[in-house]
Amino acid sequence: MTELSTLVASYQWYAGNGEQRMLYWASNAIIGQFLLAALALLSGINAPYGRYNQEAEKSGQSKFVRLLASCDVHPKLAWVLQECPTLLFAAGCWARGRRECKAST
């Protein structure tokens, strides 16, 4: 029985070192964010954008959607802001990489 309990304990998140615990909680946070996004996307909220962001259509929406729809962002700025995290993350990964990994030979 002790062998079984040792085997089960090895699969528990708190039995690992600090890095394993951090990975466990980071994974749970990401999964939780995906669940919140799925709830928001599947809740039936009609989010007006672009040419559909007309004042007449906003009047029938909830207060929260009207507040979000009142924040107009220029399309080019919105595109740059959308793409920035990817570029920054890639640059950060490259900057933190080891010299031998970045060598072209």
C-alpha positions in Angstrom: 0.0 0.0 0.0 2.9 2.4 0.7 4.1 1.9 -2.9 0.8 2.9 -4.3 0.6 6.0 -2.1 4.1 7.0 -3.2 3.1 6.6 -6.8 0.0 8.7 -6.3 1.9 11.4 -4.4 4.4 11.7 -7.3 1.5 12.9 -9.6 0.3 15.6 -7.2 1.3 19.2 -7.9 2.4 19.9 -4.4 4.8 17.0 -4.4 7.0 18.7 -7.0 9.6 21.4 -6.8 8.9 25.2 -7.1 9.1 25.2 -10.9 6.6 22.3 -11.2 4.2 24.2 -8.9 4.6 27.4 -10.9 3.9 25.5 -14.1 0.8 23.9 -12.6 -0.6 27.2 -11.5 0.3 29.0 -14.7 -1.5 26.2 -16.7 -4.6 26.5 -14.4 -4.6 30.3 -14.9 -4.4 29.9 -18.7 -7.2 27.3 -18.7 -9.3 29.6 -16.5 -8.8 32.5 -18.8 -9.9 30.4 -21.8 -13.0 29.4 -19.9 -13.8 33.0 -19.1 -13.3 34.0 -22.7 -15.5 31.1 -23.9 -18.2 32.1 -21.5 -18.1 35.7 -22.8 -18.0 34.7 -26.4 -20.8 32.2 -26.1 -23.1 34.3 -23.9 -24.8 35.8 -26.9 -23.5 39.4 -26.5 -23.6 41.1 -29.9 -20.4 43.1 -29.9 -20.7 45.9 -32.5 -17.5 46.8 -34.4 -16.4 48.6 -37.5 -19.4 49.5 -39.7 -21.8 47.8 -37.4 -20.8 50.2 -34.6 -23.7 52.5 -35.3 -25.4 54.7 -32.7 -28.9 53.3 -33.5 -27.7 49.8 -32.9 -26.0 50.6 -29.6 -29.2 52.0 -28.0 -30.7 48.6 -27.7 -27.6 47.0 -26.1 -26.8 46.6 -22.5 -24.9 49.3 -20.6 -21.7 47.2 -20.6 -21.7 46.8 -24.4 -22.5 50.5 -24.9 -19.5 51.4 -22.7 -17.2 49.1 -24.7 -18.6 50.3 -28.0 -17.9 53.9 -27.1 -14.2 53.3 -27.1 -13.3 53.8 -30.8 -9.8 52.9 -31.8 -8.2 53.6 -35.1 -8.0 50.4 -37.1 -4.3 50.6 -37.8 -3.5 51.3 -34.1 -5.7 48.4 -33.1 -3.8 46.1 -35.5 -0.5 47.2 -34.1 -1.6 46.7 -30.5 -2.9 43.3 -31.4 0.4 42.2 -33.0 2.7 43.8 -30.4 2.6 41.0 -27.8 3.7 38.4 -30.4 6.6 40.6 -31.6 7.7 41.5 -28.0 7.6 37.8 -26.9 9.6 36.7 -29.9 12.2 39.4 -29.3 12.4 38.5 -25.6 12.9 34.8 -26.3 15.6 35.7 -28.8 17.4 38.0 -26.4 17.3 35.4 -23.6 18.6 32.6 -25.8 22.0 31.2 -25.4 24.8 32.3 -27.8 25.2 28.9 -29.3 21.5 28.6 -30.1 21.6 32.0 -31.9 24.7 31.1 -33.9 24.1 30.7 -37.6 26.7 28.1 -38.2 
